[in-house]
Amino acid sequence: MAETTFPDDLRAAQVRLHRAAAELAALGRTLPWSVEPHEGWPGKEHAHTGEVTGGRPPSPGWTDEEKKDVDQLREECLALSETVGTHPYWDSFTGEDLVKRRMELKATTRLEAVPTA
């Protein structure tokens, strides 16, 4: 299947959406497990093996800056999703063709969103 030519502004919005979603996921992996400070809880010891499973260590919670960063990235992802999803380019497609084109846009822009080096 030949690659579709998408409008530049639509491509740019989709690339930025990929990047913002990746940034949000990466940030989430660095944050404490609890947004608010929490004491955590002990795991449970298995009666026959003695293995301790479950439980959580104490969490200091997120700083105000971390909360702000998460909120900004979430808002950006939401706004970009709206921009991509409601772009006038989609008005001329329906049904399966619309879905195929949207999936193609995601696939073709995903590599552009990955930083090189």
C-alpha positions in Angstrom: 0.0 0.0 0.0 1.4 3.4 -1.0 1.9 5.8 1.8 -0.8 8.4 2.0 0.2 12.1 1.9 -1.2 13.7 5.0 -1.5 17.4 5.6 1.7 18.8 7.3 -0.2 20.2 10.3 -1.9 16.9 10.9 1.4 15.0 10.6 3.1 17.5 13.0 0.3 17.2 15.6 0.4 13.4 15.5 4.2 13.3 15.8 4.0 15.7 18.8 1.2 13.5 20.3 3.5 10.4 20.0 6.3 12.4 21.7 4.1 13.8 24.5 2.6 10.4 25.3 6.1 8.9 25.4 7.3 11.8 27.7 4.3 11.2 30.0 5.0 7.5 30.2 8.7 8.0 30.9 7.9 10.6 33.6 5.4 8.2 35.2 8.1 5.5 35.5 10.2 7.8 37.5 7.6 9.0 40.0 6.8 7.5 43.4 3.9 5.0 43.3 1.5 7.3 45.3 0.7 10.8 44.3 0.1 11.8 47.9 2.5 10.7 50.7 1.6 7.2 52.0 3.0 4.9 54.6 2.8 1.9 52.4 1.9 -1.6 53.8 3.7 -4.8 54.5 3.5 -7.8 52.2 2.1 -11.1 53.2 4.3 -14.1 54.0 3.3 -17.4 52.3 2.6 -20.0 54.9 4.6 -22.8 53.2 7.5 -21.0 51.4 8.0 -18.0 53.6 8.1 -15.8 50.4 6.8 -12.3 51.0 4.6 -11.0 48.3 2.6 -7.8 47.8 3.0 -4.8 50.0 4.4 -1.4 49.1 7.2 0.7 50.6 6.5 4.1 51.9 6.0 6.8 49.3 7.0 10.4 49.7 4.3 11.4 47.2 4.8 13.7 44.2 6.3 17.2 44.5 4.2 20.1 43.3 6.6 20.4 40.3 6.0 16.7 39.4 2.2 17.2 39.6 2.5 20.2 37.4 4.6 18.4 34.8 2.2 15.5 34.7 -0.8 17.8 34.4 0.8 19.8 31.6 1.7 16.6 29.6 -1.8 15.2 30.1 -3.4 18.4 28.9 -1.1 18.5 25.9 -1.9 14.9 25.0 -5.6 15.7 25.3 -5.4 18.8 23.2 -3.3 17.1 20.5 -5.7 14.1 20.5 -8.5 16.5 19.8 -6.5 18.3 17.1 -5.7 15.1 15.3 -9.1 13.5 15.8 -11.1 16.5 14.6 -8.8 17.6 11.7 -10.8 18.5 8.6 -8.8 16.0 6.6 -10.9 13.2 8.1 -14.2 14.7 6.8 -13.9 12.9 3.4 -13.5 9.4 4.9 -16.0 7.1 6.6 -16.1 3.6 8.0 -13.2 1.2 7.4 -11.4 3.6 5.1 -11.3 6.2 7.9 -10.0 3.7 10.4 -7.3 2.5 8.0 -6.1 6.1 7.3 -6.0 7.0 11.0 -3.9 3.8 11.7 -1.7 4.7 8.8 -1.1 8.2 10.2 -0.1 6.7 13.5 2.2 4.1 12.0 4.0 6.5 9.6 4.6 9.2 12.2 5.7 6.9 15.0 9.2 6.6 13.6 9.4 10.4 13.2 8.6 10.8 16.9 11.5 8.6 18.0 14.6 10.8 18.6 17.7 9.7 16.8 21.1 9.5 18.6 
